[in-house]
């Protein structure tokens, strides 16, 4: 059989099997309440702002109308073209007494990114930051999280991340409380090699030795300062990269996303030791990129201080013997005052950074409180009830500069929180050109990012066999209602969709392959595709073994993206230990 006939037979088999898979799972998708995204094309940019409105008691205000809001951009009033109110919908009393319906089960070897959780007004992401948190604070935060999850009944999807040397997804979005508890129980405290004293307490320093020459001691202290500056810059870079990755992964999801960031330190202030010209320039660029993605992805940050009520480091856990840090009976008073001053200034800097993060993104900061459990509960409740305002800017000069947003309430006593602005990028460039979207797709293939459902699909994974020419074959069936088709002057319907597959073994990435489908469909074929699915096929040549697969698709016209995880076992072929 030649290669063309082989490809045709594989595709026909894939179409038949995928049609069965779609037929079996489609009713379950609709029962779950998920609907595909409708592609809208505009010639200008719609700016969307989510607004949390509370009364003087901090309770949500739920009866405001469009006329109660005044929206300004750079001081000029804008016409509100989109208005909506989002809030959790309580389950009916009758439903509360019944057991939840079992989640749909897909046929064997079929994987999907269609959300299995019920729709909600918002999505919540819990980020446990071990990179910037001492071990005692990690333990405290972990205990508080477990206490919170013991009684937690999610109103919508929740995901859990950890940040150490890199970002790690511990639990993808789910509304199953047992899955969330199981993920949290797997957490272990991890010492950060970028903290001055990972065990808590003041920075570890080399004690002075009697008779040490002044020049040598000065050189030693200078080396310590330069080491601290280096680790500080690394903390900032890794943390900003993690925020950027989370926001990018959440971009395809509509609505508000609440990032609850639990940490002992929020390293976004530049200390004098870190403030070299190169560092400032690098931080500014990376920070601007993260800000832009956070704003466009409608991510509100809720920073939570794991330090709880402050105790000066002089009496903190992990300090060891006072003599180890050069304290004796003659210097104890002066050293206590010095540490108290240092601690106060450091926490003030951190709390200022927390307030700024929350204010810029429309969230709220929590510190000087011993209950992280309360902060978690308040963050999720606060971010689940909000108004969505949308407008088309009067200023059509897309210069890439930051534009300030102001929202005012016409009712006395109402406090509003919302993101402070956006970058005026030219319409159509938010997701970049086709090459940039391809790069974005490959970034989203990271296993530590949540599955994206911007472009929904199902994928049939077929292991090597004689029919597949001993290759792994992945057949994608993309929901055509979310694919952007353009009718050309030739009367054909054109679309460009890329599908990609990455295979991971226990040792890491083994293979990465991608295929671009340039479709030009006759009207009758287009009508058939719209009733079934848009196909894309990718093959991989893999040696024997067990693999975790990352599956992804992207629409090159719109940048809509979808990703999911799958798996395949490649059996060892007889007579060939390498499986070829």
Secondary structure by P-SEA (a helix, b strand, c coil): ccaaaaaaaaaaaaaaaaaaaaaacaaaaaaaccccbbbbbbcbbbbbbbbbbbccccccccccccccbbbbcccbbbbbcccbbbbbbbcccccccccccccccccccccccccccccccbbbbbbbccccccaaaaaaaaaaaaaaaccccccbbbbbbbbcccccccccccccaaaaaaaaaabbbbbbcccccccccccccccccccccaaaaaaaaaaaaaaaaaaaaaaaaaaaaaaaaaaaaacccccbbbbbccccccccccccccccaaaaaaaaaaaaaaaaaaaaabbbbbcccccccccccccccccccccccccccccaaaaaaaaaaaaaaaaaaaaaaaaaaaaacccccccccccaaaaaaaaaaaaabbbbbbbccccccccccbbbbbbbbccccbbbbccccccccccccccccaaaaaaaaaaaccccccccccccbbbbbbccccccccbbbbbbbcccccbbbbbccccbbbbbbbbbbbbbccccccbbbbbbbbccccaaaaaaaaabbbbbbbbbbccbbbbbbbbbcccccccccccccbbbbbcccccccccc
